[in-house]
Amino acid sequence: MNILQNLPLLDINEDVQKLVEIFLTRQVIPTKVREDAVHISIAIVYGIDYLLTWNCKHIANVEIQKMITKISSEMGYEMPIFCTPEVLMGE
């Protein structure tokens, strides 16, 4: 936890909010899990390389990732890699 104290927080800026609304409007992410759309959008807008998650229902889900990749590309963003920690570590 001490390591995390020095990490900068990423703002939910206008670009993040816009992407969130696109994911929700196009029903890529259900509105009841808006927080998932926020996490995804922050990773995309800030150019994060990897988004590690245990959420295989709405984030580390291949079918949803295909739709997110399409939208991200349309908006001019590169897609991060969404995966579980085990996948990243090759386990």
Buried (B, 14 or more C-beta within 10 A) or exposed (E): EEEEEEEEEEEEEEBBEEBBEBBBEEEBBEEEBBEBBBBBBBBBBBEBEEBBBEBEEBBBBEEBBEBBBEBBEEBEBEBBBBBBEEEEEEE
